């Protein structure tokens, strides 16, 4: 092969790669547009509290003492952005640490079950 033929083949190969990049970019753009349409469902527009009410789910807190400083808790509350984080921060401020935690979301609600270790013994009222 001559130098001219090698350069011509290289140019053709680069042009083919550029076309592939353009095709893949178009496909990605179409996929992103489809995903955005799917995210805008009527369920997303429904308020979490309203959805809980529709399904008969009530906010709930149950606490059972297992040992001196170990508690088992069950909490059901409205699914909101940052809700779980705020709960964890509040429990930390109270001197508690979650262990063996399970969190499940369904129908506008979050169910959390966990063992809780108390590091500061709270005085009863």
C-alpha positions as CSV (number, residue, x, y, z in Angstrom):
1,X,0.0,0.0,0.0
2,X,1.1,3.5,-0.8
3,X,1.1,6.3,1.7
4,X,-1.8,7.9,-0.2
5,X,-3.9,4.8,0.1
6,X,-3.1,4.4,3.9
7,X,-4.1,8.1,4.4
8,X,-7.3,7.7,2.3
9,X,-8.3,4.5,4.3
10,X,-7.6,6.3,7.6
11,X,-9.7,9.3,6.6
12,X,-12.6,6.9,5.6
13,X,-12.3,5.1,8.9
14,X,-12.3,8.3,11.0
15,X,-15.4,9.5,9.1
16,X,-17.1,6.2,9.8
17,X,-16.3,6.6,13.5
18,X,-17.6,10.1,13.6
19,X,-20.8,8.9,12.0
20,X,-21.1,6.2,14.7
21,X,-20.5,8.8,17.4
22,X,-23.3,11.0,15.9
23,X,-25.7,8.0,15.7
24,X,-25.0,6.9,19.2
25,X,-25.5,10.5,20.5
26,X,-28.8,10.7,18.8
27,X,-29.9,7.4,20.3
28,X,-28.8,8.6,23.8
29,X,-30.8,11.8,23.3
30,X,-33.9,9.8,22.3
31,X,-33.5,7.5,25.3
32,X,-33.1,10.4,27.8
33,X,-36.3,12.0,26.3
34,X,-38.2,8.8,26.7
35,X,-37.0,8.5,30.4
36,X,-38.2,12.0,31.1
37,X,-41.6,11.2,29.7
38,X,-41.9,8.1,31.8
39,X,-40.9,10.0,35.0
40,X,-43.8,12.4,34.5
41,X,-46.5,9.9,35.5
42,X,-49.7,10.8,37.4
43,X,-48.4,8.7,40.4
44,X,-45.4,11.1,40.8
45,X,-47.8,14.0,40.8
46,X,-49.8,12.5,43.7
47,X,-48.9,13.8,47.2
48,X,-47.4,11.1,49.4
49,X,-49.7,11.9,52.3
50,X,-52.7,11.6,50.0
51,X,-51.5,8.3,48.6
52,X,-51.0,7.0,52.2
53,X,-54.6,8.1,53.0
54,X,-55.9,6.4,49.8
55,X,-54.4,3.1,50.9
56,X,-55.4,3.4,54.5
57,X,-51.8,3.7,55.8
58,X,-51.5,5.7,59.0
59,X,-48.3,7.2,60.5
60,X,-47.1,5.0,63.3
61,X,-44.4,4.6,65.9
62,X,-43.9,1.5,68.1
63,X,-41.1,1.0,70.5
64,X,-40.2,-2.2,72.4
65,X,-37.4,-2.5,75.0
66,X,-35.2,-5.5,74.3
67,X,-32.4,-5.0,76.8
68,X,-31.3,-2.2,79.1
69,X,-30.1,0.1,76.3
70,X,-31.4,-1.8,73.3
71,X,-34.8,-1.0,71.7
72,X,-36.7,-2.3,68.7
73,X,-38.6,0.3,66.8
74,X,-41.1,0.4,64.0
75,X,-41.8,3.7,62.3
76,X,-44.2,4.4,59.4
77,X,-44.2,7.9,58.0
78,X,-44.8,9.9,54.8
79,X,-42.3,9.5,52.1
80,X,-40.6,12.8,51.6
81,X,-37.2,13.8,50.2
82,X,-34.7,13.9,53.1
83,X,-37.2,12.4,55.6
84,X,-35.0,9.4,56.5
85,X,-31.9,11.6,56.8
86,X,-33.7,14.0,59.2
87,X,-34.8,11.0,61.3
88,X,-31.3,9.7,61.5
89,X,-29.9,13.1,62.4
90,X,-32.6,13.5,65.2
91,X,-31.8,10.1,66.6
92,X,-28.1,10.8,66.6
93,X,-28.7,14.1,68.5
94,X,-30.7,12.1,71.1
95,X,-27.7,9.8,71.6
96,X,-29.1,6.8,69.6
97,X,-27.6,4.6,66.9
98,X,-29.6,2.5,64.5
99,X,-28.4,-1.1,64.0
100,X,-30.0,-3.9,61.9
101,X,-32.1,-1.3,60.0
102,X,-34.6,-2.1,57.3
103,X,-36.3,0.6,55.2
104,X,-39.1,-0.1,52.7
105,X,-41.1,2.4,50.7
106,X,-44.6,1.7,49.3
107,X,-47.7,3.7,48.4
108,X,-46.4,7.0,49.7
109,X,-45.1,5.7,53.0
110,X,-41.7,4.6,54.5
111,X,-41.6,1.7,56.9
112,X,-38.5,1.5,59.1
113,X,-37.7,-1.3,61.5
114,X,-34.5,-1.2,63.5
115,X,-32.7,-2.0,66.7
116,X,-31.7,1.1,68.5
117,X,-28.8,1.4,70.9
118,X,-29.1,4.2,73.5
119,X,-25.7,5.6,74.4
120,X,-27.2,8.2,76.7
121,X,-29.8,6.8,79.0
122,X,-32.8,9.1,78.9
123,X,-34.5,10.0,82.1
124,X,-38.2,9.1,82.3
125,X,-40.6,12.0,82.9
